[in-house]
């Protein structure tokens, strides 16, 4: 697939290429915003031991208390660590609710200090002396009003998915996107494209491409969409009617143009194609697929119809007629 064909595909399915990235970007924005709003809270409470000789014993008591609380409480993360240099035991709690996390951290600190004090009851020297510093709170994750980076990543991911989907649709359907696609599918020349070419141009190409001495009856056969054949036949018929008798005789005689329904819908088109001096295959851009073009051409060749070429009918031609 060339870059030009890819751009044509993206233009064709522009709605998908816009909606899907936007949806992915909004989804990322909602997800990461909610995640930030539910950020966890970290609370640190401290036990400052005045006598360095008692730090190890107090730390042991604190670790025991932390294990007890952690076993009974699965909503918080518990940890305790002793710092020899500062003679401090740091009690860390992580939870979702800020106030509750602070209260539990302080409770663990006071319970640990009280049990340590009971541990040293009866000793004359050194006396137990420690200070509890209430929990200090910090947000483990900062909430952001708009997670910009995540939104950009979501948009790009959605765009990538959209491109893959569009390419997948093209591979599965194989629509007729251009004159080259029509040539490859039909193995016939494309004598014109609507609305780019005039009816006179199409009529001249039909006369020149026909192997017969003169073309007096011309049948336009659609692949699947009958409207495309009607557009082609009307355009050529208008050009044929605009010719003078002298011009018509000079160019091979008058031409009666008609259109039939798709061959798979009505067998009458097969008989009309067999009897016509020349046959054109009209394919709708993007609507018709290559397999259907091959089938229609094969049926016409099977009855030995004089198929002189194909015409590619774009959306612009249909819009101009509708207007």
C-alpha positions as CSV (number, residue, x, y, z in Angstrom):
1,X,0.0,0.0,0.0
2,X,1.4,3.4,-1.0
3,X,1.3,6.5,1.1
4,X,-1.3,8.0,-1.3
5,X,-3.6,5.0,-0.9
6,X,-3.2,5.2,2.9
7,X,-4.2,8.9,2.8
8,X,-7.2,8.0,0.7
9,X,-8.3,5.4,3.2
10,X,-7.9,7.8,6.1
11,X,-9.9,10.4,4.2
12,X,-12.6,7.9,3.5
13,X,-12.8,6.8,7.1
14,X,-12.1,10.1,8.6
15,X,-14.8,9.8,11.2
16,X,-13.3,6.7,12.7
17,X,-9.8,8.3,12.6
18,X,-11.2,11.2,14.6
19,X,-13.6,9.6,17.0
20,X,-11.5,6.7,18.1
21,X,-8.4,8.8,19.2
22,X,-10.7,11.3,20.9
23,X,-12.4,8.5,22.8
24,X,-9.1,6.9,23.9
25,X,-7.8,10.3,25.0
26,X,-10.9,11.0,27.0
27,X,-10.7,7.5,28.5
28,X,-7.1,8.1,29.6
29,X,-8.0,11.5,31.1
30,X,-10.9,10.0,33.1
31,X,-8.9,7.0,34.3
32,X,-5.8,8.9,35.4
33,X,-7.8,11.7,36.9
34,X,-9.8,9.3,39.1
35,X,-6.5,7.5,39.9
36,X,-5.0,10.8,41.0
37,X,-8.0,11.7,43.0
38,X,-7.7,8.4,44.9
39,X,-4.0,8.9,45.6
40,X,-2.7,7.2,48.6
41,X,-1.6,9.0,51.8
42,X,1.6,8.4,53.6
43,X,1.7,9.3,57.3
44,X,5.0,9.2,59.3
45,X,5.0,9.2,63.1
46,X,8.2,9.3,65.2
47,X,9.4,8.0,68.5
48,X,12.5,9.9,69.6
49,X,14.5,7.9,72.2
50,X,16.6,10.1,74.5
51,X,18.8,7.3,75.7
52,X,20.7,5.7,72.8
53,X,21.2,2.5,74.8
54,X,17.5,1.9,74.8
55,X,16.9,2.4,71.0
56,X,17.3,-1.3,70.1
57,X,14.8,-2.4,72.8
58,X,12.3,0.3,71.8
59,X,12.7,-0.7,68.1
60,X,12.0,-4.3,69.0
61,X,8.8,-3.4,70.8
62,X,7.7,-1.1,68.0
63,X,8.2,-3.8,65.4
64,X,6.1,-6.2,67.5
65,X,3.3,-3.6,67.7
66,X,3.5,-3.0,63.9
67,X,3.1,-6.7,63.2
68,X,0.1,-6.9,65.4
69,X,-1.7,-4.0,63.7
70,X,-0.7,-5.2,60.2
71,X,-2.2,-8.6,60.9
72,X,-5.5,-7.1,61.9
73,X,-5.6,-4.3,59.3
74,X,-5.4,-5.0,55.6
75,X,-6.4,-1.5,54.6
76,X,-3.0,0.0,55.5
77,X,0.6,-0.7,54.8
78,X,2.7,-0.7,58.0
79,X,6.5,-0.2,58.4
80,X,8.9,0.8,61.2
81,X,12.6,1.7,60.9
82,X,15.1,2.8,63.5
83,X,17.7,5.6,62.8
84,X,20.7,5.3,65.0
85,X,22.1,8.7,64.2
86,X,19.0,10.6,65.2
87,X,17.9,8.1,67.8
88,X,14.5,8.0,66.1
89,X,12.1,5.2,65.2
90,X,10.0,6.1,62.2
91,X,6.5,4.5,61.9
92,X,5.1,4.7,58.4
93,X,1.6,4.0,57.3
94,X,0.2,4.2,53.8
95,X,-3.6,4.3,53.2
96,X,-6.3,5.9,51.1
97,X,-8.0,8.0,53.7
98,X,-5.8,10.8,55.0
99,X,-7.4,11.3,58.5
100,X,-7.7,7.6,59.3
101,X,-4.1,7.0,58.2
102,X,-2.8,9.8,60.5
103,X,-4.8,8.5,63.5
104,X,-3.6,4.9,63.1
105,X,0.0,6.0,62.7
106,X,-0.2,8.1,65.9
107,X,-1.9,5.2,67.7
108,X,0.9,2.8,66.8
109,X,3.5,5.3,68.0
110,X,1.8,5.9,71.4
111,X,1.1,2.2,71.9
112,X,4.7,1.3,71.1
113,X,6.0,4.1,73.5
114,X,3.8,2.9,76.3
115,X,4.8,-0.7,76.0
116,X,8.5,0.3,75.9
117,X,7.9,2.3,79.0
118,X,6.5,-0.7,80.7
119,X,9.5,-2.7,79.6
120,X,11.8,-0.5,81.6
121,X,9.6,-0.3,84.7
122,X,11.7,-1.2,87.8
123,X,15.0,-0.1,86.4
124,X,16.6,2.6,88.4
125,X,19.1,3.7,85.8
126,X,18.9,4.5,83.0
127,X,15.3,5.7,83.2
128,X,13.2,5.4,80.0
129,X,12.7,8.7,78.2
130,X,11.1,9.0,74.8
131,X,9.0,11.6,72.9
132,X,6.3,10.8,70.4
133,X,6.0,13.2,67.4
134,X,2.6,13.0,65.8
135,X,2.3,11.9,62.2
136,X,3.3,14.2,59.4
137,X,1.4,13.7,56.2
138,X,2.5,13.8,52.6
139,X,0.7,12.7,49.4
140,X,2.3,9.7,47.8
141,X,0.7,10.8,44.5
142,X,-0.2,14.3,43.5
143,X,-3.6,14.8,41.9
144,X,-3.5,16.7,38.6
145,X,-6.4,18.5,37.0
146,X,-5.4,17.2,33.5
147,X,-3.0,14.3,33.0
148,X,-1.7,15.9,29.8
149,X,1.0,13.3,29.0
150,X,-1.4,10.4,29.4
151,X,-4.0,12.1,27.3
152,X,-1.5,12.6,24.4
153,X,-0.4,9.0,24.7
154,X,-4.1,7.8,24.7
155,X,-4.8,10.0,21.6
156,X,-1.8,8.6,19.7
157,X,-2.7,5.0,20.7
158,X,-6.2,5.6,19.5
159,X,-4.9,7.0,16.2
160,X,-2.7,4.0,15.7
161,X,-5.6,1.6,16.4
162,X,-7.8,3.6,14.0
163,X,-5.2,3.3,11.2
164,X,-4.8,-0.5,11.8
165,X,-8.6,-0.9,11.7
166,X,-8.8,1.1,8.4
167,X,-6.0,-1.0,6.9
168,X,-7.8,-4.1,8.1
169,X,-11.1,-3.0,6.5
170,X,-9.2,-2.4,3.2
171,X,-7.5,-5.8,3.3
172,X,-10.8,-7.6,4.0
173,X,-13.1,-5.7,1.7
174,X,-10.7,-4.7,-1.1
175,X,-12.8,-1.8,-2.4
176,X,-12.2,-0.2,-5.7
177,X,-10.4,3.0,-4.7
178,X,-8.9,4.1,-7.9
179,X,-8.7,3.5,-11.6
180,X,-5.6,1.3,-11.0
181,X,-7.6,-1.0,-8.7
182,X,-10.4,-1.2,-11.4
183,X,-7.8,-2.1,-14.1
184,X,-6.3,-4.8,-11.9
185,X,-9.6,-6.3,-11.0
186,X,-11.2,-6.3,-14.5
187,X,-8.1,-6.6,-16.7
188,X,-9.8,-4.0,-18.9
189,X,-9.0,-0.4,-19.7
190,X,-10.6,2.4,-17.8
191,X,-12.0,4.7,-20.5
192,X,-13.1,7.4,-18.1
193,X,-14.0,8.6,-14.6
194,X,-17.0,10.5,-13.5
195,X,-17.3,13.4,-12.8
196,X,-13.8,14.1,-14.2
197,X,-14.6,13.1,-17.8
198,X,-17.4,14.4,-20.0
199,X,-20.0,12.2,-21.7
200,X,-18.4,13.2,-25.1
201,X,-15.1,11.9,-23.9
202,X,-16.6,8.6,-22.8
203,X,-18.5,8.2,-26.1
204,X,-15.4,8.8,-28.1
205,X,-13.4,6.3,-26.1
206,X,-16.2,3.7,-26.6
207,X,-16.2,4.2,-30.4
208,X,-12.4,4.0,-30.6
209,X,-12.1,1.1,-28.2
210,X,-14.7,-1.0,-29.9
211,X,-13.4,-3.6,-32.4
212,X,-16.7,-3.4,-34.4
213,X,-17.1,-1.1,-37.4
214,X,-19.7,1.0,-35.6
215,X,-21.3,1.2,-32.2
216,X,-25.1,1.8,-32.5
217,X,-26.2,0.2,-29.2
218,X,-24.3,0.6,-26.0
219,X,-25.1,-1.1,-22.7
220,X,-23.8,0.1,-19.4
221,X,-23.6,-2.7,-16.8
222,X,-23.2,-1.9,-13.1
223,X,-21.1,-4.0,-10.7
224,X,-23.5,-3.8,-7.8
225,X,-24.9,-0.3,-7.7
226,X,-27.4,0.4,-10.5
227,X,-27.1,4.2,-10.0
228,X,-23.6,4.2,-11.3
229,X,-24.7,2.7,-14.6
230,X,-27.5,5.2,-14.9
231,X,-25.1,8.1,-14.3
232,X,-22.7,6.8,-17.0
233,X,-25.5,6.1,-19.5
234,X,-27.2,9.5,-19.0
235,X,-23.9,11.2,-19.4
236,X,-23.1,9.4,-22.7
237,X,-26.6,9.7,-24.0
238,X,-26.6,13.4,-23.4
239,X,-23.4,13.7,-25.4
240,X,-24.8,11.5,-28.2
241,X,-28.0,13.6,-28.5
242,X,-25.9,16.7,-28.7
243,X,-24.2,15.5,-31.9
244,X,-25.4,16.7,-35.2
245,X,-26.4,14.2,-37.9
246,X,-23.2,15.0,-39.8
247,X,-21.0,14.5,-36.7
248,X,-22.8,11.3,-35.8
249,X,-22.3,9.8,-39.3
250,X,-18.7,10.9,-39.5
251,X,-18.0,9.3,-36.1
252,X,-19.7,5.9,-36.8
253,X,-23.4,6.6,-36.6
254,X,-25.9,7.3,-33.9
255,X,-25.6,5.5,-30.5
256,X,-28.5,4.3,-28.4
257,X,-27.4,4.1,-24.8
258,X,-29.1,2.1,-22.0
259,X,-28.3,0.8,-18.5
260,X,-29.3,-2.4,-16.9
261,X,-29.5,-3.7,-13.4
262,X,-26.6,-5.7,-11.8
263,X,-26.2,-9.1,-13.5
264,X,-26.6,-11.0,-10.3
265,X,-30.0,-9.4,-9.7
266,X,-31.5,-9.9,-13.2
267,X,-30.5,-12.2,-16.0
268,X,-32.1,-9.8,-18.6
269,X,-28.9,-7.9,-18.5
270,X,-27.0,-10.9,-19.8
271,X,-29.2,-11.1,-23.0
272,X,-29.0,-7.3,-23.5
273,X,-25.2,-7.4,-23.1
274,X,-24.9,-10.2,-25.7
275,X,-26.9,-8.3,-28.3
276,X,-25.3,-4.9,-27.7
277,X,-22.6,-3.6,-30.0
278,X,-20.5,-2.5,-27.0
279,X,-20.7,-2.9,-23.2
280,X,-19.3,-0.7,-20.5
281,X,-18.8,-1.8,-16.9
282,X,-19.6,0.9,-14.3
283,X,-17.9,0.6,-10.9
284,X,-18.7,2.7,-7.9
285,X,-15.7,4.0,-6.1
286,X,-15.3,2.7,-2.6
287,X,-18.8,1.0,-2.8
288,X,-17.9,-1.8,-5.2
289,X,-15.2,-4.4,-4.3
290,X,-12.7,-6.1,-6.6
291,X,-14.2,-9.6,-6.3
292,X,-17.5,-8.3,-7.6
293,X,-15.8,-6.5,-10.5
294,X,-14.0,-9.7,-11.5
295,X,-17.3,-11.7,-11.3
296,X,-19.2,-9.2,-13.5
297,X,-16.5,-9.1,-16.1
298,X,-16.2,-12.9,-16.1
299,X,-20.0,-13.2,-16.7
300,X,-19.8,-10.8,-19.6
301,X,-16.9,-12.5,-21.2
302,X,-18.6,-15.9,-20.8
303,X,-21.4,-14.8,-23.1
304,X,-18.9,-13.3,-25.5
305,X,-20.1,-9.7,-24.9
306,X,-18.0,-6.9,-26.5
307,X,-16.8,-5.3,-23.3
308,X,-14.8,-2.3,-24.3
309,X,-13.8,-1.0,-20.9
310,X,-14.8,0.3,-17.5
311,X,-15.9,3.6,-16.0
312,X,-15.1,4.6,-12.4
313,X,-17.9,6.5,-10.8
314,X,-16.9,8.6,-7.8
315,X,-19.0,10.0,-5.0
316,X,-18.8,13.5,-6.4
317,X,-20.6,12.4,-9.6
318,X,-23.5,11.0,-7.5
319,X,-23.7,14.2,-5.4
320,X,-23.8,16.4,-8.5
321,X,-26.7,14.4,-9.9
322,X,-28.5,14.5,-6.6
323,X,-28.2,18.2,-6.4
